């Protein structure tokens, strides 16, 4: 990623994946849920999407394309990370957000777990 804001959210995604994975593998589901909430709500929604608004309103088409791809990637990873806690909701979102005219090759439950 060229844009600093996109590099930042990818770094935070890696950190969140590690924290959520650690919480699940150590049977501390409250810690996994807290890490997921912190990332999705406090970082992705509160900060990242807000910081992208000027990018999407601007004229730099390359920055817009990079940011759209980054948002799509992070959302897919969020669905995977939330799946153990919210399987039905994330499975539906996974199927419905594959992109215009596209279908996912498999169900979310068959997708690879994000590597921290």
C-alpha positions as CSV (number, residue, x, y, z in Angstrom):
1,X,0.0,0.0,0.0
2,X,1.3,3.4,-0.9
3,X,-1.1,5.5,1.2
4,X,0.0,5.8,4.9
5,X,-3.6,5.3,6.1
6,X,-3.9,2.0,4.2
7,X,-0.5,0.8,5.6
8,X,-1.7,1.8,9.1
9,X,-5.0,-0.2,9.0
10,X,-3.2,-3.2,7.6
11,X,-0.7,-3.1,10.5
12,X,-3.6,-2.8,12.9
13,X,-5.4,-5.7,11.2
14,X,-2.3,-7.8,11.8
15,X,-2.2,-6.8,15.4
16,X,-5.9,-7.5,15.8
17,X,-5.7,-10.9,14.1
18,X,-2.9,-11.9,16.5
19,X,-4.9,-10.7,19.6
20,X,-8.1,-12.5,18.4
21,X,-6.2,-15.7,17.6
22,X,-4.4,-15.7,20.9
23,X,-7.7,-15.1,22.7
24,X,-9.5,-18.0,20.9
25,X,-6.6,-20.5,21.2
26,X,-6.2,-19.8,24.9
27,X,-10.0,-20.1,25.5
28,X,-10.2,-16.4,26.6
29,X,-13.2,-15.6,24.4
30,X,-13.7,-12.3,26.2
31,X,-10.3,-11.1,25.2
32,X,-10.9,-12.2,21.6
33,X,-14.2,-10.4,21.5
34,X,-12.7,-7.3,23.1
35,X,-9.9,-7.2,20.5
36,X,-12.4,-7.7,17.7
37,X,-14.6,-4.9,19.0
38,X,-11.6,-2.5,19.4
39,X,-10.4,-3.1,15.9
40,X,-13.8,-3.1,14.1
41,X,-15.4,-0.2,15.9
42,X,-12.6,1.9,17.3
43,X,-10.1,1.7,14.5
44,X,-11.8,0.6,11.3
45,X,-15.1,2.5,11.6
46,X,-14.2,5.4,13.9
47,X,-10.8,6.2,12.3
48,X,-10.0,4.5,9.1
49,X,-13.2,5.0,7.2
50,X,-13.3,8.6,8.3
51,X,-9.7,9.2,7.2
52,X,-10.6,7.8,3.8
53,X,-13.4,10.3,3.1
54,X,-11.0,13.0,1.7
55,X,-9.3,10.3,-0.5
56,X,-12.6,9.3,-2.0
57,X,-13.6,12.9,-2.5
58,X,-10.3,13.7,-4.1
59,X,-9.2,13.5,-7.7
60,X,-6.4,10.9,-7.3
61,X,-7.9,7.8,-9.0
62,X,-5.0,5.6,-8.1
63,X,-5.4,6.4,-4.4
64,X,-9.1,5.7,-4.6
65,X,-8.6,2.4,-6.3
66,X,-5.9,1.4,-3.7
67,X,-8.2,2.4,-0.9
68,X,-11.2,0.6,-2.3
69,X,-9.1,-2.6,-2.6
70,X,-7.8,-2.1,0.9
71,X,-11.3,-1.6,2.4
72,X,-12.5,-4.8,0.6
73,X,-9.6,-6.8,1.9
74,X,-9.9,-5.6,5.5
75,X,-13.7,-6.3,5.4
76,X,-13.1,-9.8,4.3
77,X,-10.5,-10.3,7.1
78,X,-13.0,-8.9,9.6
79,X,-15.6,-11.4,8.5
80,X,-13.1,-14.2,9.0
81,X,-12.1,-12.9,12.4
82,X,-15.7,-12.4,13.6
83,X,-16.9,-15.8,12.2
84,X,-16.2,-17.8,15.4
85,X,-18.3,-15.3,17.4
86,X,-21.0,-14.5,14.8
87,X,-21.1,-17.3,12.3
88,X,-24.5,-16.7,10.7
89,X,-24.2,-13.0,10.4
90,X,-20.7,-13.2,8.9
91,X,-21.6,-16.0,6.5
92,X,-24.4,-13.9,5.1
93,X,-22.2,-10.8,4.8
94,X,-19.5,-12.9,3.1
95,X,-22.0,-14.1,0.5
96,X,-23.6,-10.7,-0.1
97,X,-20.4,-8.6,-0.4
98,X,-18.5,-10.6,-3.1
99,X,-18.7,-7.7,-5.5
100,X,-20.9,-6.9,-8.4
101,X,-21.6,-9.9,-10.6
102,X,-19.2,-12.1,-8.6
103,X,-19.7,-15.1,-6.4
104,X,-17.4,-16.3,-3.7
105,X,-15.7,-19.7,-4.5
106,X,-16.7,-21.1,-1.1
107,X,-18.4,-20.5,2.2
108,X,-16.7,-18.3,4.8
109,X,-16.4,-21.3,7.1
110,X,-14.0,-22.8,4.5
111,X,-11.9,-19.7,4.1
112,X,-8.4,-19.6,5.5
113,X,-8.0,-18.0,8.9
114,X,-6.1,-14.7,8.8
115,X,-2.4,-15.2,9.6
116,X,-1.2,-12.7,12.3
